[in-house]
Amino acid sequence: MDGNKKTIVYAFAVACIFGIIIVGALVLTSHTTDEVVTEIYFKDLDTLPSVVKIGDKIDFAFTLSHEKKQTAYNYRVTYDGNDISSGSFSREPSSFKTINVSMTPKNSSLVQMTDPVVSLSEMKYNVALGTIVGLLIFDPKLKESYNISLRTVIPEGGQEVTSPSDGQSLSNLGYTIRHDDWNIVNDRGNIDILHKNSSTIYRYAFKKVSVKVSSTGSEIRGAGESAKPAVGDTQTDSEYEIHFWIVVKEDPDKLQNIW
């Protein structure tokens, strides 16, 4: 390689190096220290309940952190779309703010999945002597009738609740409630038995506990997540929502009153 060619190659290499340095400097200076980033998350995430009973008190907390300047916030906590807590606060730079929330579900999330499935069966007996049907003893000389109703609650889904997926509103927990009605007529030894069975499936629906926090001039995001699109009237307003799901179980004694 002659001297002129070597000079051209060296000049090209030096230009490339300077180009890399300039680009790197631009990348570093493009991130200003004025950028505002906030994380919002549930405190003690692993202890959030998934299954509760009517009347159980639920305590949880959410935290905001990593703000680089003083910022005003509004927050709203809802359960199944209904407000349970709201407020506003101002946070100092580089500080943490934790909000404690308490709620007590008053209604079960049990829902009927299907209409009752009904089946009928009929049996006839003709006896000259007394006979026993179940615990009943019939006299062939008498005319008598009996009506017996039994209700059986069969738990479904075990003790663990599956997490909701997209489009899923019902959990794996619930019951099959069975009704057995017996109508027995003894007409002097001619016994007619009519049995009606009804089975209805119930499942517990997921209920959403939601926390929404909004601020002005701030980018709000969940821990490990990218920022959400801004909402509101201006580009500086932003809002983020975090949530968890619960099912609210009925008092077992009251299940006997469900049709």
Buried (B, 14 or more C-beta within 10 A) or exposed (E): EEEEEEEEEEEEEEEEEEEEEEEEEEEEEEEEEEEBEBBBBBBEEEEBBBBBEBEBEBEBEBBBBBBBEEBEBBBBBBBBEEEBBEEEEEBEEEEEBEBEBEBEBEEBBBEBEEEBEEEEEEEEBEEEEEBEBEEBEBEBEEEEEBEEEEBEEEEEBEEEBBEBEEEEEBBBBBBBBBBBBBBBBBBEBBBBBBBBBBBBBBBBBBBBBBBBBBBEEBBBBBEEEEBBEBEEEEEEBBBBBBEBBBBBBBEEEEBEEBE
